[in-house]
Amino acid sequence: MGLGSTVKAIWQLLQGTTNPDVVALYNNLYQRLEGARMGAHNGRGAIYFVNGGADGVTAGLDTNDGLTPANAFLTIAHALSLCTDDNDDFIYCFNVYQQDVFPIEVNRNSVHIIGIAGPDGQWPLMVPTGNTAIFNFAVGAGDNCEIAGFSLGAGAAHACIELQGDNSMVWIHNCSFGHLWASAGQDGIHYLNGATTHGGIVEDCWFYGDGVGAGKLTRCGILCENGWVTQGTWRNNYFFKLAGKDDGAGNIVGGAIHGAGWLDQVAVIHNKINVGDGETCHGNGIYFGANCNGCLVAQNEANDGLAVSTKNPYVDESGANDNAWISNEWGATIEYPQTTP
């Protein structure tokens, strides 16, 4: 029996207890285990709790010590201000929504920001109060950080998470972007500037560009427009009907992954893409511009419905032999990319 199952079994044995100390002990342990599913605390850093008070729950206070769920902080920003660089500090977030001042500046290295699902199993939903991102990594900040377990929206002219450059080894996973309950943003994740970002992983995320409700991304899932990403990995993600972005020549491309910037030795593998309907040019799934070099694009799958689209979802403009395209499916057919949209 796993540790989580053991805790649940203990609780079943304790059903009917009125001892508040026993109840508090169980709740504290179970919440910590829920967070450990996302990021495994190694015992070295501090652990802070944030409770934004959404859905009628009593909110935390930034004057609290933040060391237990019952004495949580109100804002993620305050918890970040107490974290120590390179200390593997953890911030577990409950009931967060709009209590922070956005964007939240991720300005510490090696911090883990983990959303904890509520009783309904839904990840905490975060929507900015203005036209901003939710999380912003300034140039040279936030190395080795982790963000997981959130459903994120964004302002109309921003991505949910924005990395300004030289934000190395950032791990983003188990998040949804543009969920139907979230505000519409432009992009899910945006690498903006030319300062080189080394490594980093985006995995097991959902990017929504169409569907029921107002919460949808209006442009791209993952966008590297003017940024420089080297030796990163984008894998096992799901992209739904994302519109894409103009490549500067009038072609709307790269709805799922738009690599107009510099991608060097990036692995793009095992992603599933619904490219949507009505695409007018090739490359609305994965688009690589002229500055992508040495990348591995393998075993991705893309289609636009029951019938195979007339437009190839893959485009690579970088020239022959720069990137390796291996076993990528268009419908049920292995397909090499077009060289132009």
C-alpha positions in Angstrom: 0.0 0.0 0.0 1.3 3.4 -1.0 1.7 6.2 1.6 -1.2 8.1 0.2 -3.5 5.1 0.4 -2.2 4.4 4.0 -3.2 7.9 5.0 -6.7 7.5 3.5 -7.0 4.1 5.3 -6.1 5.8 8.6 -8.7 8.4 8.0 -11.4 5.8 7.4 -10.4 4.2 10.8 -10.8 7.6 12.4 -14.2 8.4 11.0 -16.4 9.9 13.7 -13.6 11.3 15.7 -14.2 14.8 17.1 -10.7 15.4 18.3 -9.6 18.6 16.4 -5.9 17.8 16.8 -6.4 14.4 15.0 -8.4 16.0 12.2 -5.8 18.8 11.8 -3.0 16.3 11.7 -4.7 14.3 9.0 -5.5 17.3 6.9 -2.0 18.7 7.1 -0.5 15.3 6.1 -2.9 14.7 3.3 -2.4 18.2 1.8 1.3 17.8 1.9 1.0 14.4 0.1 -1.3 16.0 -2.5 1.5 18.6 -3.2 4.1 15.9 -3.3 2.4 14.4 -6.4 3.6 17.4 -8.3 6.9 18.2 -6.8 8.8 16.0 -4.4 10.2 18.0 -1.5 13.8 16.9 -0.8 13.8 18.1 2.8 16.3 20.9 2.4 14.2 24.0 1.8 11.3 25.7 3.5 7.6 24.9 2.9 5.1 27.7 2.7 1.3 27.6 2.2 -0.8 30.1 0.4 -4.6 30.2 0.6 -6.3 32.9 -1.6 -9.7 32.3 -0.1 -11.6 31.6 -3.4 -14.9 29.8 -3.3 -15.9 31.1 0.1 -12.9 29.6 1.9 -11.4 31.8 4.6 -8.3 33.5 3.1 -4.8 33.4 4.5 -3.0 36.5 5.6 0.5 37.7 4.6 1.0 38.6 8.3 0.8 34.8 9.1 3.9 32.6 9.2 2.7 30.6 6.2 4.1 27.4 7.7 0.9 25.4 7.9 -2.4 25.4 5.8 -4.2 26.8 8.8 -1.8 29.7 9.0 -1.3 30.3 5.3 -0.2 33.4 3.5 -2.7 35.2 1.2 -0.4 35.8 -1.8 2.1 33.8 -3.8 4.2 37.0 -4.2 4.7 37.3 -0.4 5.7 33.6 -0.1 8.2 34.2 -2.9 9.7 37.1 -1.1 10.6 34.9 1.8 12.2 32.1 -0.3 15.9 31.8 -0.5 17.8 31.4 -3.8 18.8 27.8 -4.7 17.3 26.4 -1.5 14.5 24.3 -3.1 11.8 26.1 -1.2 8.2 24.9 -1.9 5.0 27.0 -2.1 1.8 25.0 -1.9 -1.2 27.0 -3.2 -4.9 26.5 -2.2 -8.0 28.3 -3.5 -6.0 30.9 -5.3 -7.7 33.1 -7.9 -7.2 36.9 -8.1 -5.7 37.7 -4.7 -2.2 38.5 -6.0 -1.0 41.6 -7.8 -0.3 40.4 -11.4 2.0 39.5 -12.9 3.6 37.4 -10.1 7.3 38.0 -10.5 9.2 34.7 -10.2 12.4 36.3 -8.9 14.0 33.4 -6.9 16.0 30.4 -8.2 15.0 26.8 -7.3 11.5 27.5 -6.0 8.6 25.1 -6.6 5.1 26.7 -6.9 2.5 24.0 -6.7 -1.2 24.3 -7.1 -3.2 21.9 -4.9 -6.5 20.5 -6.4 -9.7 21.2 -4.5 -12.3 18.6 -3.4 -13.7 18.5 -7.0 -10.2 17.5 -8.4 -9.9 20.8 -10.3 -6.5 22.6 -10.3 -6.6 26.1 -8.8 -7.8 28.6 -11.4 -5.9 31.9 -11.7 -7.1 34.8 -13.8 -5.3 38.2 -13.8 -7.2 41.3 -12.8 -5.7 43.3 -15.7 -4.0 42.8 -19.1 -1.0 40.9 -17.8 0.5 37.4 -17.5 0.0 35.3 -14.4 3.7 34.4 -13.9 6.6 36.5 -15.2 10.2 35.5 -15.2 12.4 38.5 -15.5 15.7 38.3 -17.5 18.1 36.1 -15.6 15.6 35.2 -12.8 13.8 32.0 -11.8 16.4 29.4 -12.8 15.5 25.8 -11.8 12.0 26.8 -10.8 8.9 24.6 -11.1 5.3 25.6 -11.8 2.7 22.9 -11.7 -1.0 22.2 -10.9 -2.7 25.4 -12.1 -5.4 26.3 -14.6 -4.3 29.6 -16.0 -5.7 32.5 -18.0 -4.0 35.7 -19.1 -4.7 39.2 -20.3 -5.7 39.7 -23.9 -2.2 40.8 -25.0 -0.2 38.4 -22.9 0.7 34.8 -22.3 -0.2 33.0 -19.1 3.5 32.4 -18.3 6.1 34.8 -19.8 9.9 34.1 -19.8 11.9 37.2 -20.6 15.2 35.3 -21.3 18.0 33.5 -19.5 15.5 31.6 -17.4 17.2 28.2 -17.4 15.9 24.8 -16.4 12.4 26.0 -15.7 10.0 23.0 -15.3 6.3 23.7 -16.2 4.0 20.7 -16.0 0.5 19.5 -15.3 -1.1 22.9 -16.1 -3.9 23.9 -18.4 -3.8 27.2 -20.4 -6.9 28.9 -21.6 -9.3 26.6 -19.8 -13.0 27.5 -20.4 -13.2 29.0 -16.9 -10.1 31.1 -17.4 -9.8 34.5 -19.1 -8.7 34.5 -22.8 -5.0 35.2 -23.2 -2.8 35.3 -26.3 -0.5 32.4 -25.6 0.1 29.7 -23.1 3.9 30.1 -22.6 5.9 32.8 -24.3 9.7 33.0 -24.6 10.2 36.6 -25.3 13.7 37.9 -25.5 17.1 36.9 -27.0 18.9 36.1 -23.8 19.6 32.3 -24.0 17.4 30.1 -21.9 19.1 26.8 -21.3 17.2 23.6 -20.8 13.8 23.6 -19.3 10.9 21.2 -19.7 7.2 21.8 -20.6 5.3 18.6 -20.3 1.8 17.1 -19.6 0.1 20.4 -20.2 -3.2 21.3 -22.0 -3.5 24.3 -24.3 -7.0 25.3 -25.3 -7.7 27.6 -28.3 -11.4 26.8 -28.9 -14.3 25.2 -27.2 -17.2 26.0 -24.8 -16.9 29.2 -22.8 -14.8 32.3 -23.0 -11.5 30.9 -21.8 -9.4 30.3 -24.8 -6.0 31.3 -26.1 -6.2 33.5 -29.1 -2.8 32.7 -30.7 -0.3 30.0 -29.7 0.3 27.3 -27.2 4.1 27.6 -26.9 5.6 30.6 -28.6 9.3 31.4 -29.0 9.1 34.6 -31.0 12.3 36.5 -30.3 13.6 34.2 -27.6 16.5 31.8 -27.7 15.9 28.4 -26.2 18.6 25.7 -26.2 18.5 22.1 -25.1 14.9 22.2 -23.8 12.2 19.6 -24.0 8.5 20.1 -24.9 6.8 16.7 -24.6 3.5 15.0 -23.9 1.4 18.1 -24.3 -2.1 18.5 -25.8 -3.1 21.3 -28.1 -6.6 22.1 -29.1 -7.5 24.3 -32.1 -5.0 27.1 -31.6 -5.1 29.8 -34.2 -1.4 30.5 -34.6 0.6 33.6 -35.4 1.5 35.6 -38.5 5.1 34.7 -39.6 5.6 38.2 -41.0 4.7 37.2 -44.5 0.9 36.9 -43.9 0.9 33.2 -43.0 -0.8 32.2 -39.8 1.3 29.3 -38.5 2.4 27.5 -35.4 -0.8 27.3 -33.4 0.6 24.6 -31.1 4.3 25.4 -31.2 5.6 28.5 -33.0 9.4 28.6 -33.3 10.0 32.0 -35.0 12.9 32.7 -32.7 16.1 30.6 -32.0 15.6 27.0 -31.1 18.8 25.0 -30.7 18.8 21.3 -29.8 15.2 21.4 -28.5 13.3 18.1 -28.3 9.7 18.4 -29.4 8.3 14.9 -28.8 5.0 13.0 -28.3 2.7 16.0 -28.5 -0.9 15.6 -29.7 -2.4 18.4 -31.8 -5.9 19.2 -33.0 -5.0 21.9 -35.5 -8.6 23.0 -35.9 -10.6 23.7 -39.1 -10.1 26.2 -41.9 -6.3 26.5 -41.8 -5.1 28.5 -44.9 -1.5 27.4 -45.0 0.9 24.7 -44.0 2.4 24.6 -40.5 -0.4 25.3 -38.2 0.7 22.6 -35.9 4.5 22.9 -35.4 6.3 25.8 -37.2 10.1 26.2 -37.2 11.5 29.4 -38.7 14.9 29.9 -40.3 16.8 30.1 -37.0 16.0 26.6 -35.6 19.0 24.3 -35.6 19.8 20.8 -34.4 16.3 20.1 -32.9 14.6 16.7 -32.6 10.9 16.6 -33.6 9.7 13.1 -33.1 6.4 11.1 -32.8 4.1 14.0 -32.7 0.5 13.6 -34.0 -1.7 16.2 -35.7 -5.0 16.3 -37.5 -8.0 18.6 -37.8 -10.9 16.2 -37.5 -12.3 13.1 -39.1 -10.8 13.9 -42.5 -7.1 14.5 -43.2 -6.5 18.2 -43.8 -5.1 19.4 -47.1 -2.5 21.5 -45.3 0.5 19.8 -43.7 0.6 20.7 -40.0 4.4 20.8 -40.0 6.7 23.4 -41.5 10.5 23.8 -41.1 12.1 26.8 -42.9 15.6 26.3 -41.5 17.0 24.4 -44.4 17.9 20.8 -45.2 19.4 18.6 -42.4 19.3 21.3 -39.7 16.6 19.5 -37.6 15.6 15.8 -37.4 11.9 15.1 -38.1 11.2 11.5 -37.1 7.9 9.6 -37.3 5.5 12.6 -37.0 2.0 11.7 -38.0 -0.4 13.8 -40.1 -3.7 11.9 -39.6 -2.5 8.3 -39.9 0.4 9.0 -42.2 4.1 9.7 -41.3 4.9 13.0 -42.8 7.9 15.2 -43.3 7.5 19.0 -42.9 6.9 21.5 -45.7 9.8 23.9 -46.2 7.4 26.9 -46.6 4.0 27.7 -45.3 
